[in-house]
Amino acid sequence: EISVRDWSSDVCSSDLSEFSDNEWLKIDLRSPRDLVGVRLYWEIAYGKDYDLLTSTDGETWTNAAQMRDGDGDVDELAFSPRSVRYLKIQGVKRGAEWGYSLWEVEPLSPGGSP
């Protein structure tokens, strides 16, 4: 699991993104991992619509999953098995008047283990 605090940056430091829809969060897992999904634990400032992208090099991104009309709390996004080093959560529309804010991001390995 990864504690998350910063959007539109590679450093975890602030509680919320800017108060705009088009914000993003890039997470470096430090080494490639075989993943089949991600579980997101939202604070009150959640993503109503967002895209989840994956990458092995942090430069070339593949759209892995989308959330549309989300309601916050906990979202579990599944995708086909793949090697992932970087995750990117690209905001499309906020679910509250504030920015986006996550408590945790939990990468999911085959077999359901984080």
GIZI-V280206 format. One record per residue. N is the residue number from 1. RES is the residue in one letter. OMEGA is omega in degrees with one decimal (* if undefined). Layout:
n->(N;N)
res->(RES;RES)
omega->(OMEGA;OMEGA)
//
This chain:
n->(1;2;3;4;5;6;7;8;9;10;11;12;13;14;15;16;17;18;19;20;21;22;23;24;25;26;27;28;29;30;31;32;33;34;35;36;37;38;39;40;41;42;43;44;45;46;47;48;49;50;51;52;53;54;55;56;57;58;59;60;61;62;63;64;65;66;67;68;69;70;71;72;73;74;75;76;77;78;79;80;81;82;83;84;85;86;87;88;89;90;91;92;93;94;95;96;97;98;99;100;101;102;103;104;105;106;107;108;109;110;111;112;113;114)
res->(E;I;S;V;R;D;W;S;S;D;V;C;S;S;D;L;S;E;F;S;D;N;E;W;L;K;I;D;L;R;S;P;R;D;L;V;G;V;R;L;Y;W;E;I;A;Y;G;K;D;Y;D;L;L;T;S;T;D;G;E;T;W;T;N;A;A;Q;M;R;D;G;D;G;D;V;D;E;L;A;F;S;P;R;S;V;R;Y;L;K;I;Q;G;V;K;R;G;A;E;W;G;Y;S;L;W;E;V;E;P;L;S;P;G;G;S;P)
omega->(-175.1;173.2;-174.0;178.8;-174.2;177.9;-179.8;-177.8;175.9;-175.8;178.3;-176.4;-175.9;-176.2;-174.3;170.8;169.6;-179.9;177.7;-174.8;-171.1;177.4;-179.9;177.2;177.8;-178.3;176.2;179.5;175.8;174.8;180.0;178.0;174.0;-177.4;175.1;179.5;-179.3;173.1;-178.8;178.2;-175.0;165.8;-179.4;177.9;-171.9;175.0;175.6;176.6;176.8;178.4;174.7;-179.7;178.4;179.9;172.8;-176.7;-179.7;-179.4;-179.3;-172.4;175.2;177.6;-175.6;-176.8;176.8;167.9;175.0;179.8;176.7;-178.1;177.3;-177.6;-179.1;175.1;173.3;-178.3;179.7;174.2;-179.4;-177.5;-179.9;173.8;-175.4;168.2;-177.8;171.9;175.4;175.1;-177.2;179.0;174.5;179.0;177.9;177.8;-179.7;-177.8;-180.0;175.7;176.9;177.3;-179.8;170.8;-171.2;170.6;-176.8;175.4;-177.2;178.6;175.3;-176.6;174.3;-178.0;177.3;*)
//
